[in-house]
Amino acid sequence: MECVANRGETYGLALNFTKVESMPVNCEHIFVDPHGNPIKSKTKLKYLGAHIAADGSIDSELGQKLGIVACDFKKLQQVWSHSKLSRQFKFQIHIACIVQKLLYGLEGAWINTAGKRKLDGFHAKCLRKIVGISPAFISRVSNAFVLKQFSAQPLSKILLERQLMYFGHVARSDHDSVLRQSLFKEGFVLHAPKLKRGRPRDTWDRKILQEALIMTGSIEKLKPQLSSIVVSACGQIRTTWKDAVRHHCRKGLIINY
């Protein structure tokens, strides 16, 4: 920040430290401005339109996304109630305008069970509105039946597929890639988490690697599919990984989008 401030002085610009906020992560440091005044310290910040938290929680960001797409879904009420539009076409609009916006940027975040239930519940609620089925406590129709009408998946499954795709992209990167080094220590060995009192938190890298091992069966079968050397020699391995992920996440379903 000092470098930015010093560079800005050459153009007659100065930072407004009354608007500067800090978010210490894994520390209790107090930042001060050039005049010695303490800078506001917060546990949650809004940066580039996204909510970030010092503890790595995604709850506030997920809540904001759900609120935004819920408003967008209401704006398209005339589309959902239009009698001349087919159910399948409405579903395609829902995927393109609502689901894509909701899941954008969540590939690198691990969402807990409560967050996944919110995603699946919102998805089922929207599909109920499209097909004209009342809530379950009135119609006694389950969410599984509603999803079956569109041959659709729960949003948690769609998100898992994207996360595994992104995991394969990172694992196939060069060994000197900063993104890969932040995930793997060497080879396919993850960085060891800091041990604290109580049960360790679920992290994106450990849970996605665990899901990848379930998909392939063992680390020996996983390595050939994610080897950057094999990718450089034959681009077919990328297609193989995508096909394996889709088969794992879409097992028993016919996807129409």
C-alpha positions in Angstrom: 0.0 0.0 0.0 2.9 2.3 0.7 4.2 1.7 -2.8 0.8 2.6 -4.3 0.7 5.8 -2.2 4.2 6.8 -3.1 3.5 6.2 -6.8 0.3 8.2 -6.6 2.0 11.2 -5.2 4.0 11.6 -8.5 0.6 12.2 -10.2 -0.8 14.4 -7.4 -3.0 11.6 -6.0 -3.4 10.5 -2.4 -5.1 7.7 -0.6 -8.2 8.5 1.5 -7.4 6.6 4.6 -10.8 7.3 6.1 -12.2 4.8 3.6 -9.4 2.2 4.0 -10.3 -0.9 5.9 -8.2 -3.9 6.9 -9.0 -7.5 7.6 -6.3 -9.4 9.5 -6.2 -13.1 8.7 -4.8 -15.5 11.3 -3.3 -12.6 13.3 -4.3 -9.7 15.5 -2.2 -6.9 13.9 -3.4 -3.3 14.0 -2.6 -1.3 10.9 -2.0 2.5 11.0 -2.0 5.2 8.4 1.1 7.5 7.8 -0.3 9.9 10.5 -0.4 7.1 13.1 -4.1 6.8 13.2 -5.4 3.2 13.4 -7.1 1.8 10.3 -10.6 0.2 10.7 -10.3 -3.5 11.2 -13.1 -5.8 10.2 -13.7 -9.6 10.1 -15.7 -9.3 6.8 -15.2 -7.1 3.8 -16.7 -6.5 0.4 -14.0 -6.6 -2.2 -14.6 -6.3 -6.0 -18.3 -7.1 -5.4 -17.6 -10.2 -3.4 -17.9 -10.8 0.4 -14.7 -12.2 1.9 -14.3 -13.2 5.6 -11.2 -13.6 7.7 -12.1 -17.2 8.7 -12.7 -18.2 5.0 -16.4 -18.6 5.5 -18.5 -18.4 2.3 -21.9 -17.9 4.0 -22.2 -14.1 3.4 -21.2 -14.4 -0.2 -23.6 -17.3 -0.8 -26.4 -15.3 0.9 -25.7 -12.3 -1.3 -25.7 -14.5 -4.5 -29.0 -16.2 -3.5 -30.6 -12.8 -2.9 -29.5 -11.4 -6.2 -30.7 -14.4 -8.3 -34.0 -14.5 -6.4 -34.7 -10.9 -7.6 -33.7 -11.9 -11.1 -36.0 -14.8 -11.0 -38.9 -12.6 -10.0 -38.2 -10.2 -12.8 -38.7 -13.1 -15.3 -42.1 -13.8 -13.9 -43.8 -13.1 -17.3 -41.5 -15.7 -18.8 -42.4 -18.4 -16.3 -46.1 -17.8 -16.6 -46.1 -17.5 -20.4 -48.4 -20.3 -21.7 -46.9 -20.5 -25.2 -43.4 -21.2 -24.0 -42.5 -24.8 -23.5 -41.5 -26.1 -20.1 -38.1 -27.2 -21.5 -37.4 -23.7 -23.0 -38.2 -22.1 -19.7 -35.8 -24.5 -18.0 -33.1 -23.5 -20.5 -33.7 -19.8 -19.6 -33.5 -20.7 -15.9 -30.2 -22.4 -16.4 -28.7 -19.6 -18.5 -29.9 -16.6 -16.5 -30.3 -17.9 -12.9 -28.1 -21.0 -12.3 -25.1 -19.7 -14.2 -25.1 -16.5 -12.3 -25.6 -18.2 -9.0 -22.7 -20.7 -9.4 -20.3 -18.3 -11.0 -17.1 -18.1 -9.0 -18.0 -20.9 -6.6 -15.8 -23.5 -8.1 -13.0 -22.6 -5.7 -15.1 -22.5 -2.6 -16.1 -25.4 -0.3 -19.7 -25.0 0.8 -20.9 -26.9 3.9 -24.0 -29.1 4.2 -26.2 -26.2 5.2 -25.1 -24.1 2.2 -25.7 -27.0 -0.2 -29.2 -27.4 1.2 -29.9 -23.7 0.5 -28.7 -24.1 -3.1 -30.7 -27.3 -3.7 -33.8 -25.8 -2.0 -33.6 -22.6 -4.1 -33.2 -24.6 -7.3 -36.2 -26.8 -6.4 -38.3 -23.8 -5.5 -37.6 -22.1 -8.9 -38.5 -25.3 -10.8 -41.7 -25.6 -8.8 -42.6 -22.1 -9.9 -41.9 -23.0 -13.5 -43.9 -26.2 -13.5 -46.7 -24.9 -11.3 -46.3 -27.2 -8.3 -47.1 -25.8 -4.9 -44.6 -26.2 -2.0 -44.2 -29.7 -0.5 -46.2 -29.0 2.6 -49.2 -28.2 0.4 -48.8 -30.4 -2.6 -47.0 -33.3 -0.9 -44.7 -33.5 -3.9 -41.1 -34.0 -3.2 -38.2 -32.1 -4.7 -36.9 -35.3 -6.3 -40.1 -35.6 -8.3 -39.8 -31.9 -9.4 -36.2 -32.4 -10.6 -37.3 -35.6 -12.4 -39.8 -33.5 -14.5 -36.8 -31.7 -16.0 -34.3 -34.5 -15.9 -32.3 -32.1 -13.7 -29.7 -32.4 -11.0 -29.5 -30.8 -7.6 -27.3 -27.6 -7.7 -24.9 -29.3 -5.3 -24.2 -32.0 -7.9 -23.7 -29.4 -10.7 -21.3 -27.4 -8.4 -19.4 -30.6 -7.5 -18.9 -31.3 -11.2 -17.5 -27.8 -11.8 -15.2 -28.1 -8.7 -13.8 -31.4 -10.0 -13.2 -29.9 -13.4 -11.4 -27.0 -11.8 -9.4 -29.4 -9.6 -8.2 -31.2 -12.8 -7.3 -27.9 -14.4 -5.1 -26.9 -11.4 -3.6 -30.4 -11.1 -2.6 -30.4 -14.8 -0.8 -27.1 -14.4 3.0 -26.8 -14.6 4.8 -27.6 -11.3 6.1 -24.0 -11.2 2.5 -22.6 -11.3 1.7 -20.5 -8.3 -1.9 -21.8 -8.4 -0.7 -25.4 -8.3 1.9 -24.7 -5.6 -0.8 -23.2 -3.4 -2.7 -26.5 -3.6 0.0 -29.2 -3.7 3.2 -29.3 -1.7 4.9 -31.8 -4.1 3.4 -34.2 -6.6 -0.2 -34.8 -5.4 0.5 -34.3 -1.7 -1.6 -31.5 -0.2 -0.3 -28.9 2.3 -0.7 -30.1 5.9 -3.3 -27.9 7.7 -2.4 -26.2 11.0 -3.6 -28.4 13.8 -5.9 -26.6 16.2 -8.1 -27.7 19.1 -11.3 -29.5 18.0 -12.2 -31.2 14.7 -10.4 -29.8 11.7 -12.5 -27.8 9.3 -13.4 -29.1 5.9 -11.3 -27.4 3.2 -11.7 -27.3 -0.5 -8.5 -29.1 -1.4 -9.0 -32.1 1.0 -12.7 -32.6 0.2 -12.3 -32.3 -3.6 -9.3 -34.7 -3.5 -11.3 -37.1 -1.4 -14.1 -36.9 -4.0 -11.6 -37.4 -6.8 -10.3 -40.5 -5.1 -13.8 -41.9 -4.7 -14.3 -41.3 -8.4 -11.1 -43.0 -9.6 -10.7 -45.6 -6.8 -7.1 -44.9 -5.8 -4.3 -42.3 -6.0 -2.5 -44.6 -8.5 -5.4 -44.4 -10.9 -5.8 -40.7 -10.3 -2.2 -39.6 -11.1 -2.2 -40.7 -14.7 -5.3 -38.7 -15.4 -3.9 -35.5 -13.9 -0.3 -35.7 -15.1 0.9 -32.5 -16.8 3.5 -34.6 -18.7 0.8 -36.8 -20.3 -1.3 -33.8 -21.2 1.6 -32.1 -23.0 2.2 -35.4 -24.9 -1.5 -36.2 -25.6 -4.4 -33.7 -25.2 -6.8 -36.7 -25.0 -6.2 -37.0 -21.2 -8.2 -33.7 -20.6 -11.2 -35.2 -22.4 -10.8 -38.4 -20.4 -10.9 -36.5 -17.1 -14.0 -34.5 -18.2 -15.8 -37.7 -19.2 -14.9 -39.4 -15.9 -16.2 -36.4 -13.9 -19.4 -36.2 -15.9 -20.0 -39.9 -15.5 -19.4 -39.6 -11.8 -21.6 -36.6 -11.2 -24.4 -37.4 -13.7 -24.7 -41.1 -12.9 -28.2 -42.4 -13.6 -29.4 -39.0 -15.0 -30.3 -37.8 -18.5 -29.2 -34.1 -18.6 -31.1 -31.9 -21.0 -28.8 -28.8 -20.9 
